[in-house]
Amino acid sequence: MRNRQFLFIVIIMIISLLAAACSPAADTAGAGDADTAGDPWGEYVFAPGDEIKVGLSSALTGGYAAYGEDMLHGVELAVEDMGDIQGWALVAEGRDDGCEGAPGVTVAELFVADPSVIGVIGPMCSGSVVPASDIYAEHNMVMVTPSSTAVVVTARGYENLFRTIANDDLQATVAVDYISGELGLTTLAVMHDQSIYGEGLGEAVASKFEAAGGTVTTIQGITRGDTDFSAVISTVMADDPAAVYWGGMDAEAALIVNQLRSAGFEGVFFGPDGIKSKPVFVDGSGGAAEGAYFTFGAVGGATGYDEWETRFTEKYGEPIAYGPGSYDAATVLLNAAASVATVDADGNLVIGKKALADAMRETPYDGITGHMEFTDTGDLGVVSITLSQVVDSDFVEIKTVDFTN
């Protein structure tokens, strides 16, 4: 009996093995998985009639929404201008990451799970980019940030990550050169919002200012979302600094500069690209922003910018800050996708993920914000920082400084 049972089991095992060997392998990975595709990173496959999406990760609600909407409009206009890729319709899809880490990761997980998304513009804030970029890298999805300036963003060697704006070390250099070298100020207080972006900038400015021979009277962190900064401002004012540098965003900057002026501060107020917002910083400050200085990745002056700005303004209103850079970022992505897209024997549009990233890195592009040519790190080979001042509630450019990476 035992022999018969043993023989029966052996026969069943042999039949099972033969069946497995002869049957086609199940494709459970789907389009985009590297081991089932011709591209080493995987492929996007679009059947006839499918839409191709470009994602936008940014703050679309809350205090920083003006920036996020500006970015979304830039992507939407780029999609409109491109029209389609070999007949496949293009769509812009924005998701709200709140300019924070955890929501940024959630948005990344939603985008990488959507097989129709070929790449993401953003996230807007460095605090979102750093954790979210791990998700995009794991799934080989191209992301291009036109606004995240922390040095660490491109320091981790991700081949799928690109940035179209100068980093914070360069912003700090321009700020300190002007405060110390041209204004001749010798004392500086630093305030920041304790984010990767804001604190990083604040610390960089403090370090460079001291290296230039100045005295940093205090470095104070605040909490994003707070509205009463009187205790911190009292500490800042105690040492009577000639200038205050703010590392952070526009919503808090408007309140801080207002409360500083109300407390009697008559010195220089200086900030980074995060305060370049007329509706939030300038208008929201109640007039206290007048005379403030800020740095920003150079925008405008390139061929075609004026015509583009007219079209953008007619459609959405004046660009606020990152709309132009988002337009260029999306256009670079779409141009690369169009250059590598092929139609297979079944009539599907196929875009290789690594081919897409390689095309972006290897193809120079003259955009409305300037010439774009990426280095191995994903940064631009040549970047510019513009120094501006608030004059009569408007932004007046003082100078532009060019850097080569």
Secondary structure, 3 states (H helix, E strand, C coil): CHHHHHHHHHHHHHHHHHHHHHCCCCCCCCCCCHHHCCCCCCEEEECCCCCEEEEEEECCCCCCHHHHHHHHHHHHHHHHHHCEECCEEEEEEEEECCCCHHHHHHHHHHHHCCCCEEEEECCCCHHHHHHHHHHHHHCCCEEEECCCCCHHHHCCCCCCEEECCCCHHHHHHHHHHHHHHHCCCCEEEEEECCCHHHHHHHHHHHHHHHHCCCEEEEEEECCCCCCCCHHHHHHHHHCCCCEEEEECCHHHHHHHHHHHHHCCCCCEEEECHHHCCHHHHHHHHCCCCCCCEEEEECCCCCCCHHHHHHHHHHHHCCCCCCHHHHHHHHHHHHHHHHHHCEECCCCCEEEEHHHHHHHHHHCCEEECCEEECECCCCCECEEEEEEEEEECCEEEEEEEEEEEC
